């Protein structure tokens, strides 16, 4: 597949698996989901939830423990295999499906859709982002809620470094980044070192400000659209924000 995009490269995702899902991040999953549930303010009956771009299912598993009936969708088959194995080991009933968020739609099925950890905005054509949001809107029941958690443009601008070294467990990582297209796109390169082994990975994604992402969510049909600086919904999206969390209701 000569025109395959970086996000369709299963080898890339598996190469960075131990960095994306490092020990510290996995340990914080329970806390992240607790904040997310508070943000949603749902009745006791939680209902159907879609974890869009679920990865290895770390959020899916915690959300299932919270009482949701969870469906996890991801484009990376090896991640789904790991997610299924983890769910089986934990005795959790979670449906995992292979799918592309540009195509995935189950009309009027879900009470909640979540897209966590900057899993939204990978597509060079912004119309494809809009298609994803429209699919989410159609897939929700009336009154259903969608939550998107990304690193907002303002957050990245406040802490931007062209190069930085980071340590993840036994890995050393040189992260390089370049901003393009009038601050609408970021191109990244990771040089991963583990002992004598070295691997270079490249990826890129769209940068959304709070204003831009809220406008896109509204344009897809959502109402009561709000932005927050973290998953709890108690922090304003301002100069101290750690992430951009946008929630909308159908």
N, C-alpha and C positions, 0 to 999 in steps of 0.2 A: 504494500500500500504506500506508494511514493508520496502521496499528499497527506499522510497521517500526521495529525497534530500532536504536540507534546503531551497533552492530557489523555490521549488515546494510547500512549506508550506504556504498556504494563510493566516492561522492564524498568523504566524510569521510576514508576511508583514503588516497585519492590525494592529498588536500590536505595530509595530514601525512606523506606518504611520505618526503620529504627530511629530515624531522626524526627520524622513527623510525629510518630507515636512513641516518643521517648518516655522514660520512666516518670519524669516529673509531670508531663502533660497527662499521661494516663492516670496518675494519682489524683489529679484535679478534676477528673471527669464527674465524679459524684457531686462535687461542689458546683460545677458548671450547670449540671442538670437541675440541681436544687434551685438555683437562681432562675433558670429558664422556666421551671414550673411556676414559680412565684410571678414571673412576668406575664405568663399566659392567663392567670387568674381564671382557671376553668372550674366548672362544677366538679363535684366528687366523682361523677362518672366521666372518666377521661376521654374515652372514645378512640377513634382510629387516628394514627399519627404516621406521617411519612417523613422519614429521615433521608433527605435528598442529598446524594453524594455521601453516603454513609461510611465509606472507607471500610475499616476492619470492624465497625459496629460498636465502637466504645460508647457513643451516646445512645445508640439504639438499645443496648443492653440495659443501661441505667434507666432509660425511659420506660422500658418494659417492666422493670422492677417498680416503677412509680405507678403502674396500673394502666398504661397505654397499650393498645393493640398496635404493634409496631410493624411497619413495612420499611425495609431499608433498600434503597436503590443506588447502584454504583456502576460505573463504566468499566471498572477494573476487576476482572474475574478472580484473580488470586486473592484480592482483598475480601471478596464475598465468600470465598472458601474459608478464609480465616475467621470471618464473622460467623459463619454457620457453625464452625467447629467450636468457637468460643461460646456461642449460645447453647449448643448441645451440652457442653461441659457444665455450664451454669444452670442447666435445666430450664431454660427460657424458651418460650414459643414465639419466635420472630420470623417473619417472612422476608427473605432476602431475594431480590430480583436483579438480574443484569439488565441495565438500561441506560440510555442517553437522556439526560434531562431535557434536551431539545425535542424529544419525541414522547417522553413518558407523560401520560395523562390518564387519569381514571375519574371521569366526570362525577361530581357530587359524592365523592366517596370518603374523603378525610375530614376530620375535625381540626387537625393541626398539621402544618407542614413546616419543617425546620431545615435550614441550610446553614451549617455551622462551619466556623474556622476558614473563612474566605474560600468556600467552595463554589462561589457564584462569581461570574465575570471572566471566564476563561476564553471567551470567543472573540475573535478579531472583528467580526461583524456584529455590531451592537444590536441589530435586529434579532439576532439569535438569543441575546439576553432577554429581549422583550418577549420572544416566543416562550422562553422558560417561565417568565412571570405570568403570562397568559395561561400556560398549562397549569400552573399552580392555582390560579384563580378558578379555572374550570374544575380542577380536581377537588376543591374544597366544597363542603356542604355550606349552605347559607348560615352565616354567623361564624364560620370557621376562621382560623387565624393562621397567618404565615409569619415566620420569623427568619430574617436573614442576618447573619453575623459575619462581618467582614472587617478587614483592616481598612478603615476609611482613608480617603485621600489626605484629610487633615492630620490624621494620626501618623501616617507615613511621613508627611512633610515635616512634622515636628521632630521626628527622630531619625531622619534619613541620613544614611552614611553610604558612600560609594563602595567602601570595603570594610569588612569587619570579620574578626575571628570569633567563632563561637564553639563551645565544647558541649557535646551531647553524649553523656555516658562515656563510652570508649572511643567516640568519634571526635575528630577535629574538623571544623568546617570553615572554609573561607567563603563568605557570602559577598558577591559583587552585584551591584544594581545600577540600572540606568533608567532615568525617566525620559519618556518620549511623548510625541503627539500632544504637546501643550498640557502636560500633566494629566493625560487621560490613560496612559499605559505605562507599565513598568516591565522592564526586561531584567531577568535575574540569571546569575550563574552561580552554581555551587561547586566548589572543589572539596570533595569529601576525602579525608585521610583517616585510615585505620591501620596502624602499624606500617607495613611497607606497601599497602594497597592504596591506590589513588583512583578516584572516579570523578568525572566532571558531568554535571547535569545542567540543563538550561530549561527555563520555563518563563512564562510571561502572562500577564492578566490585566484586565481593565481596572482603572482606579475610579471609584465613585466618591464624590463628596456626599454629605448627608442630604443636601438639597437635591442633588441629581438622583440619588437612589430613591428618596421619597417620591420624587416626581415620576420616576419610572414605575414604582409600585402603584401609585395613584392611576397612572395611565393604563395599567392592566385591569383596572376596575375596582381596586381595593379602596375602602373607606377607613376612617379613623387611623390614618397612617401617622406613626410617631417614631422618632429617633432617640436613642439613648446611648450613653457612654459605656455601658456594660450590660450584661445579661440580667441583672437584677431589676432593671427599669427604674432604679432609684437615683441613678447618676445622669446628669444632663450631658448631652453631647457637646462638650466645650473643649477648651484648650487642655484640660486634664484627662480627656477621654482615653481609654486604653483600646477600645474597639468601637466599631459602628454597628449598632444593633437597631434594625428597622423592623417594626411590626405593623401589619395591616390586617383588616378584617373584611371578609366578604359580606 
